[in-house]
């Protein structure tokens, strides 16, 4: 598979998983967290599907398309491990949907990062929260949700915190 084909499959999986998760939390109270703003595509998608919902983003350095950058009050800029305690203090357990797009391009490093941030992310979750992740989180194996149709295992992970 070419890198282009792989990128297309990754983006399709993100969209399918996020669309499913958004339909599941539509009637739930809570805010949304986006880890890894990147160029802002998934933030923009979630914003369009969840109008009026507060969406906070985490990013080392904001470099997204200008139309896809939330106001400063909704940004946690810096290393995830440094910003997560700040977010926990500010937001508490208020997130109903979290999108983790934290892959570094190096699998072992990405999995280690997922494992390190998982306990802090948990402190931000409301009951019934859903996490869509590009990385498998070993600590959350018992929270794994069945994947929507058309998603192959290992492309994206969904966790439901009932």
C-alpha positions in Angstrom: 0.0 0.0 0.0 1.4 3.4 -0.9 1.7 6.2 1.7 -1.1 8.1 -0.1 -3.4 5.1 0.2 -2.5 4.7 3.8 -3.2 8.4 4.5 -6.6 8.1 2.8 -7.5 5.0 4.8 -6.4 6.8 8.0 -8.6 9.8 7.3 -11.6 7.7 6.3 -11.2 5.7 9.5 -11.1 9.0 11.5 -14.2 10.3 9.9 -16.2 7.1 10.3 -15.2 6.7 13.9 -15.8 10.4 14.8 -19.1 10.4 13.0 -20.2 7.3 15.0 -18.9 8.8 18.3 -20.7 12.1 17.7 -24.0 10.3 17.0 -23.5 8.4 20.3 -22.9 11.5 22.4 -25.3 13.9 20.6 -27.7 14.0 23.6 -25.0 13.8 26.3 -23.8 16.8 28.2 -20.0 17.6 28.1 -17.3 19.2 26.1 -15.0 17.8 23.5 -11.2 17.5 23.5 -9.0 17.3 20.5 -5.4 16.1 21.1 -3.2 16.9 18.1 -4.8 19.8 16.3 -2.5 19.5 13.4 -3.9 21.5 10.5 -7.3 21.5 12.1 -9.3 19.2 9.8 -10.8 17.0 12.5 -11.4 20.0 14.8 -13.3 21.7 11.9 -15.3 18.5 11.3 -16.3 18.1 14.9 -17.1 21.8 15.2 -19.5 21.5 12.2 -21.2 18.4 13.6 -21.4 19.8 17.2 -22.4 23.4 16.8 -22.4 25.3 20.1 -20.3 22.6 21.9 -17.1 23.7 23.6 -14.1 22.1 21.9 -10.7 22.4 23.5 -7.5 21.5 21.6 -4.1 20.4 22.7 -1.1 21.0 20.5 2.6 21.5 21.0 2.6 24.5 18.6 -0.4 25.8 16.8 0.1 25.7 13.1 -3.4 25.0 11.7 -5.2 26.7 9.0 -6.3 30.1 10.4 -10.0 29.2 10.0 -9.5 26.0 12.1 -7.9 27.5 15.2 -10.1 27.9 18.3 -10.0 31.0 20.4 -7.0 31.1 22.9 -9.3 30.3 25.8 -9.9 26.9 24.1 -6.2 26.0 23.5 -3.7 24.1 25.6 -0.4 24.8 23.9 2.7 22.8 24.9 3.7 19.3 25.8 0.7 17.0 26.5 2.2 15.9 29.8 2.6 19.4 30.9 -0.7 20.7 29.7 -2.9 17.8 30.9 -2.6 18.7 34.6 -3.5 22.3 33.7 -6.5 21.0 31.9 -7.6 18.7 34.7 -7.4 21.7 37.1 -9.3 23.9 34.8 -11.9 21.5 33.3 -12.2 18.6 35.7 -14.2 15.5 34.6 -16.2 17.3 31.9 -15.4 15.7 28.5 -17.9 13.5 26.8 -15.8 13.0 23.6 -12.0 12.9 23.2 -10.1 12.5 19.9 -6.5 11.4 20.4 -4.6 12.0 17.2 -1.1 11.7 18.8 0.8 9.4 16.4 4.4 10.6 15.9 5.1 8.3 13.0 7.2 6.0 15.2 4.9 3.3 16.6 6.8 2.5 19.8 7.1 6.2 20.7 3.4 6.8 19.9 2.2 3.8 22.1 4.4 5.0 24.9 2.9 8.5 24.7 -0.6 7.1 24.7 0.2 5.1 27.8 1.7 8.1 29.6 -1.2 10.4 28.9 -4.0 7.9 29.5 -4.3 8.3 33.3 -4.5 12.1 32.9 -7.0 11.9 30.1 -9.2 9.7 32.3 -9.4 12.5 34.8 -11.1 14.7 32.2 -13.8 12.2 31.3 -17.5 12.3 32.2 -19.4 9.1 32.7 -20.3 7.6 29.3 -17.5 9.4 27.5 -16.1 8.1 24.3 -12.4 8.3 23.2 -11.5 7.9 19.6 -7.7 7.2 19.3 -5.2 6.7 16.5 -3.2 4.6 19.0 -4.1 1.6 21.0 -4.1 2.3 24.7 -3.3 -0.9 26.6 -4.6 0.3 29.9 -8.0 0.8 28.3 -8.4 -2.6 26.7 -11.5 -3.4 28.9 -13.1 -0.2 27.6 -12.7 -1.0 23.9 -15.9 -0.5 22.0 -16.9 -2.5 18.9 -15.8 -0.7 15.8 -18.4 0.7 13.4 -18.9 -1.2 10.1 -16.3 -0.6 7.4 -13.4 -0.1 10.0 -10.6 -2.6 10.0 -9.1 -3.5 13.4 -5.9 -1.7 14.2 -6.6 1.4 12.1 -8.4 3.3 14.8 -9.5 2.5 18.4 -12.7 3.5 20.2 -13.0 3.3 24.0 -16.3 3.8 25.9 -16.1 4.8 29.6 -19.5 3.7 30.8 
